């Protein structure tokens, strides 16, 4: 059910199943490995991110970022940090953005997890913090052009599988919710 909501972009509707998932994860914690819990936390954070509930997304992302015991899934650690950064960007937490951008970039570079897409995300974020709000839309359009053609590049697909950055940017450019962008893409793919 969770994966279905993520694929279809029905993030807000998917939030209704989160309490039960969290309850069951807690109830069966001794039987569920930390890797699986980390994946659930990431997917739940994605639901909250996609539905615009950035504060709650941050709460679930912290569970991944602060998980020092498992030593697993550096890819999830990287993308959790990147989504965490985007949540703070969305919340307008400008006072911490510069240091957060540097921190996440260093972490991903150290993990050798930087693709062209991630490089472009960091370039955009660094630059956009210096741009006035009314000048942001052209910057977003330019950013979208830079990454859109990478969507079909087989070396970049991992980036888009973990974090649908294109849909996020499109939601900003077209001024519609991210879940609406993904839902339209899902419906278009069904009619092909």
C-alpha positions as CSV (number, residue, x, y, z in Angstrom):
1,X,0.0,0.0,0.0
2,X,2.8,2.4,0.9
3,X,4.6,1.8,-2.4
4,X,1.4,2.2,-4.3
5,X,0.8,5.7,-2.8
6,X,4.4,6.6,-3.5
7,X,4.2,5.5,-7.2
8,X,0.8,7.2,-7.7
9,X,1.7,10.4,-5.9
10,X,-1.3,10.0,-3.6
11,X,0.9,11.1,-0.6
12,X,-1.8,12.8,1.4
13,X,-4.1,9.8,1.1
14,X,-1.2,7.6,2.0
15,X,-0.7,9.4,5.3
16,X,-3.8,7.5,6.7
17,X,-1.8,4.2,6.8
18,X,1.2,5.7,8.5
19,X,0.0,5.4,12.1
20,X,-0.7,1.7,11.7
21,X,2.7,1.1,10.1
22,X,4.5,3.0,12.9
23,X,2.6,1.1,15.5
24,X,3.4,-2.3,13.9
25,X,7.1,-1.4,13.5
26,X,7.2,-0.5,17.2
27,X,5.3,-3.6,18.2
28,X,7.5,-6.0,16.1
29,X,10.8,-4.0,16.5
30,X,12.7,-7.0,17.9
31,X,11.7,-9.1,14.8
32,X,12.3,-6.5,12.2
33,X,15.9,-5.7,11.1
34,X,17.1,-2.1,11.3
35,X,17.6,-2.0,7.5
36,X,13.9,-2.6,6.9
37,X,12.9,-0.1,9.6
38,X,15.2,2.5,7.8
39,X,13.5,1.8,4.5
40,X,10.0,2.3,6.1
41,X,11.1,5.5,7.7
42,X,12.4,6.8,4.4
43,X,9.2,5.9,2.6
44,X,7.1,7.5,5.3
45,X,9.3,10.6,5.2
46,X,8.7,10.7,1.4
47,X,4.9,10.6,1.9
48,X,5.2,13.6,4.3
49,X,7.6,15.5,2.0
50,X,5.3,14.9,-1.0
51,X,2.3,16.1,0.9
52,X,4.0,19.3,2.0
53,X,4.3,18.3,5.7
54,X,8.0,19.1,5.9
55,X,8.3,19.2,9.7
56,X,7.0,15.7,10.1
57,X,9.2,14.5,7.2
58,X,12.1,15.9,9.1
59,X,11.1,13.8,12.1
60,X,11.2,10.6,10.1
61,X,14.4,11.6,8.3
62,X,16.1,12.2,11.7
63,X,15.5,8.6,12.5
64,X,17.6,7.6,9.5
65,X,20.2,10.3,9.8
66,X,20.8,9.6,13.5
67,X,20.9,5.8,13.0
68,X,24.6,5.1,13.8
69,X,24.1,1.5,14.9
70,X,23.1,-0.3,11.7
71,X,26.0,0.9,9.5
72,X,23.8,-0.1,6.6
73,X,22.4,1.6,3.5
74,X,24.7,4.6,2.9
75,X,22.5,5.4,-0.1
76,X,19.5,5.9,2.2
77,X,21.7,7.9,4.6
78,X,22.7,10.2,1.6
79,X,19.2,10.6,0.3
80,X,17.7,11.1,3.7
81,X,20.1,14.0,4.2
82,X,19.3,15.4,0.8
83,X,15.5,15.3,1.5
84,X,16.2,16.8,4.9
85,X,18.0,19.7,3.2
86,X,15.1,20.2,0.8
87,X,12.6,20.2,3.7
88,X,14.5,23.0,5.4
89,X,14.7,24.8,2.0
90,X,10.9,24.5,1.7
91,X,10.4,25.7,5.3
92,X,12.5,28.7,4.5
93,X,15.0,28.0,7.2
94,X,17.6,30.2,5.6
95,X,19.7,30.6,8.7
96,X,20.8,27.0,8.5
97,X,20.7,26.3,4.8
98,X,24.3,27.3,3.9
99,X,25.8,25.1,6.6
100,X,23.4,22.3,5.8
101,X,24.2,22.4,2.1
102,X,27.9,22.1,2.9
103,X,27.4,19.3,5.4
104,X,25.2,17.2,3.1
105,X,27.5,17.8,0.1
106,X,30.6,16.7,2.2
107,X,28.7,13.6,3.5
108,X,27.6,12.5,0.0
109,X,31.1,13.2,-1.5
110,X,32.7,11.2,1.3
111,X,30.3,8.3,0.5
112,X,31.1,8.6,-3.2
113,X,27.4,9.0,-3.9
114,X,27.4,12.2,-6.0
115,X,25.9,11.9,-9.4
116,X,25.5,14.7,-12.0
117,X,21.9,15.2,-10.7
118,X,23.0,15.7,-7.1
119,X,25.8,18.1,-8.2
120,X,23.1,20.1,-10.0
121,X,20.9,20.1,-6.9
122,X,23.7,21.5,-4.8
123,X,24.5,24.1,-7.4
124,X,20.9,25.2,-7.6
125,X,20.4,25.3,-3.8
126,X,23.7,27.3,-3.3
127,X,22.7,29.8,-5.9
128,X,19.0,30.0,-5.1
129,X,19.7,31.2,-1.5
130,X,21.2,34.3,-3.0
131,X,18.3,35.0,-5.4
132,X,15.4,37.3,-4.7
133,X,12.0,35.4,-4.5
134,X,10.7,37.0,-7.7
135,X,13.8,35.9,-9.6
136,X,13.5,32.3,-8.4
137,X,11.1,30.9,-11.0
138,X,13.5,31.5,-14.0
139,X,16.2,29.8,-11.9
140,X,13.9,26.8,-11.3
141,X,13.1,26.6,-15.0
142,X,16.8,26.6,-15.8
143,X,17.5,24.0,-13.2
144,X,14.7,21.8,-14.6
145,X,16.2,22.0,-18.1
146,X,19.6,20.9,-16.7
147,X,18.2,17.8,-15.0
148,X,15.2,16.8,-17.2
149,X,17.4,15.3,-19.9
150,X,19.2,13.1,-17.3
151,X,16.0,11.3,-16.4
152,X,16.6,8.6,-19.0
153,X,20.3,8.3,-18.4
154,X,21.0,4.9,-16.9
155,X,23.8,6.2,-14.7
156,X,21.5,8.8,-13.1
157,X,18.4,6.6,-12.5
158,X,19.3,5.9,-8.9
159,X,19.0,9.6,-8.1
160,X,15.4,9.7,-9.4
161,X,14.4,6.4,-7.8
162,X,15.2,7.7,-4.3
163,X,14.1,11.3,-4.7
164,X,11.9,12.5,-7.5
165,X,13.7,15.8,-7.9
166,X,12.2,16.5,-11.3
167,X,8.6,16.4,-10.0
168,X,9.6,18.6,-7.1
169,X,11.1,21.2,-9.4
170,X,8.1,20.9,-11.8
171,X,5.8,21.5,-8.8
172,X,7.7,24.8,-8.1
173,X,7.7,25.9,-11.8
174,X,4.1,25.1,-12.5
175,X,3.0,26.1,-8.9
176,X,1.0,22.9,-8.2
177,X,1.5,20.4,-5.4
178,X,4.2,17.7,-6.0
179,X,1.7,14.9,-5.5
180,X,-0.4,16.4,-8.3
181,X,2.6,16.4,-10.7
182,X,3.4,12.7,-9.8
183,X,-0.3,11.6,-10.1
184,X,-0.5,13.2,-13.6
185,X,2.6,11.3,-14.6
186,X,1.3,8.1,-13.2
187,X,-2.1,8.5,-15.0
188,X,-0.3,9.3,-18.3
189,X,1.9,6.2,-18.0
190,X,-1.3,4.1,-17.6
191,X,-2.7,5.4,-20.8
192,X,0.3,4.6,-23.0
